[in-house]
Amino acid sequence: MKRHIPTLLTLTNLFLGCVALVCAFNNQLKWVPYLVFFSGIADAFDGLTARMLNVSSELGKELDSLADMVTFGVVPGVVLYHLLIESFQHAPLVIANNQYIWALPAFLITLFSALRLAKFNIDTRQSMGFIGLATPACTMFFIGLIAAHNGTAGFLTNVFLNSFFLYAVAVIFSFLLISEIPMFSAKTKNFKLKDNKLLYFMFFFSIASLIIWGTLGLTISTLVYIALSIGNNVVNGKETS
């Protein structure tokens, strides 16, 4: 039975991603961050459990990517789609009357997430770190923007619900997903502070961000993570492209 435990966790990730989509399409975006959060926990523990139980398999690897495509590929695209629709409230009539078409660029994130996951499966360089932005981190950025929809983003609400801003981040994050920029990950050989300074800082910063800013903390934490990764590359002389 133990070989089915990781599969069950992966399917839990997929199921919660599907529920998040249902909530989004029923204009219940406030529940999406919670569902994606628990999806992320299931996603983190399926691989860990498989290694601990020594039941890793190619089937599990492929199933994990398929589940991630929904939770960390389709969900952020749908969230961005809804935010774009909301941003068109005061748009010119030509846009307002065709808002569903003008919001379709949101799915750039979904398309490039698919490319990212496919590249990850065949890239042997990403055993301890990431090359390009991982789909869960990308998803956290867009999930955090729901704060504007919820009315908890303060003075940033008008920024987050600006069409040009949303189009811009769609393009930027699509690039980051398939870029060759090294990003640090939570994978570690030990838990010594001197070897995991960035990881520990990011963990405590993320917790503090969620406490202080709520959902918006996810967006802030993602931006800090990207900045730290790039800064770490500069300090250590790693190439980015």
N, C-alpha and C positions, 0 to 999 in steps of 0.2 A: 504493500500500500504506500510505502514511503516515497516511491518514485513518482507518485501522482500528486504529492503535496506541492512541488514547484509549479506544476501545470495548473493546479487549482488556484494558486496565487496569481498566475498570469491571466487566467480566465476572469478572476476577480477584477484585475486591472481593466480588462476589456469591458466587462459588464458595467463597471462604474463609469467608464468613458462613454458608453452608450447612454446611461442614465443622464450624464452631463449634457449630452446632445439633446435628449428629450427636454430637459429643463431649459436649455438655450432656445429651442424652437417654440417653447411655450412661454417665452419671455420671462423666465424665472432665472435670470443670470446670477442672482444672489447666491444660488445653491452651487453653482459651477465650481468656484474655488474649493469648497469643501470636498466635493466629489473627486476633483482632480488631485487634491492633497492625499486622500486615501488611496487613490489609484497609484500615486507615486510611491506610497509606502509599499503597496503590493508589488509594484514593479521592482523596487529596491530589494525586496526580500525573496523574490522568486529565484533569482540567480544565486544569491547568498545561500539560500536553503538547498538548492541543487548541489552546490559545491560542498556544503557541510555534510549532506547525506550521500555524496559521491554518486549522484544520479544525473549528472549533466549529460545532455544529448543534443544532437543536431536538430531534432524535432523541437526541443524546448527553445533553442536559439531562434529558430524561424517563427515559432508561435509568439515569442516575446516581441519580435519586430512587428508582427501583424497586430498585436494588441497595442503596441506603442503607436502604430500608425493612426489608430482611432483616437486614443487618449491624448497623444502628444503631436498629432498631425491634423486630424479633422477638427477636433475640439477648438484649438486656438484659431483656426481658420473661420469657424462658425462664430466664435466670440467677436473676432475682428469684423466680420460681416455685419453682425448686429450693431456694433459700435459705429460703423460707417453709415448704416441706415439711420441711426440716431443723429449722426452729425449732419445729415441732409435736411434737418427740420426747417432751417432758414436758408436753404440753398435756392438758387434761381429755379424758375418753374421747369426749365428744360431738364434739369437734374432731378428735381423732386418728382416729376412725372415718370421718370425712368430710373428711380433710385435702386431698384433691384439689380439693374445692369451695372450701374456705377459702383455698386458695392462688391461686384465679383472679383476685383483684384485682391480682395482679402484672402482668396484661396491660393495666392502665391505661396503663403506660408505652408499650406497643405501640400502643394506640389514639391516645394523644396525640402519639406520634411521627409517626403517619400524618397527623394534623392539622397538625403542625408542618411537615412536608415539603410538604404541599399548599399551606399558606400561603406558604412560602418561594418556591415556584415562581411565584406571582403577585404577590409583594411587591417593588416596585421600589425600596424604601428600603434594601435589604440588599446593596448593591453592595460596600461597604467594611467593614461591620460587620454584626452580627446584631441582630435584634429578637427577644428571647427566647433561651432556651438552645438551642444547636445540638445535634442528635441525637448526633454523635460525643462531645461533652463529657458529655452525659447518660449515654451508654453507658459512658464511662470511669469514672464514679462507681460504677455497679453492678458493672462488671467488677472494680473494686478490692475490692469486698466479698467476692469469692471468697477473699480472704486468710483470712477466718474459716473457710471450708470447708477450706482447706488447712492450717489450724492455725498460721498465721504472723501472726495479728493480735494476739497477746499478750492483754493485759487487755481489749482491745476486742472479743474474740471473742463474749463473752456479750451485748454491746450489738448487734453486727451480726446475731446469730442470735436476736434478740428479735423476736417477731411484731409487737408494737406499733411498734417502731422501723421495721421493714420496711414496714408499712402506711403509716406516716407519711411516709417518704421517697418512697413510690410516689405519694402525693397531692401532696407538695411539688414533686417533679420533673415531674409531669404539668402542674402549674400553670406552672412555669418554662418548659416547652417552648413554651407558647402565650401567654406573657405579653408585655407590651409593654416589657419591661426591655431597654434597649440593652446589648449585650455586645460587647467588642472582639474582633477576629478577627486571624488571621495575615496577612490581606491588607494589603499596604503599597505605597505609591508609591515608597518608597526604603528604604535600610537604615541611615539615619543614626540614631545612638543617641538624640539629642534628640527625634526623632519617633517612636521605637519603644521607649521605656523600659519600658512595661508588657509588650510582646511579648518583649523580651529577658529581662526578669526572670522572666516565666512560663516561658520556655524553659529557663533554667538551673535554676530552682526545680524544675521537673518532672523534669529529669535527676537532680538531687540527691535528690529524693523517691524515685525508683525505685531509686537506689543504696542509700539508707538503709533504706527501708521495703519495698522490693520491690513486689509487686502492690498493697499497701495505698497506695503512693504515688500511684496513679491516683485513688483516692478523695480523698486529701488535696489533690492538685493541682487537682481539679475544684472543691472547696470554696473554695480560695484564688482560683481564676479567677473564680468567681461573686462573691466578696467584693471583689476588685479591680475588677471591672466596675461593681458598684454604687457602690463608693467613687469611682471615676472619674466616674460620672454625677453624684454629689453635688458633687464639686470643680468639674466643668465646667457644672453647672447643667442637666443633661439631665433630662427628665421620665421617671419610671418609673411604671408602673401595672400 
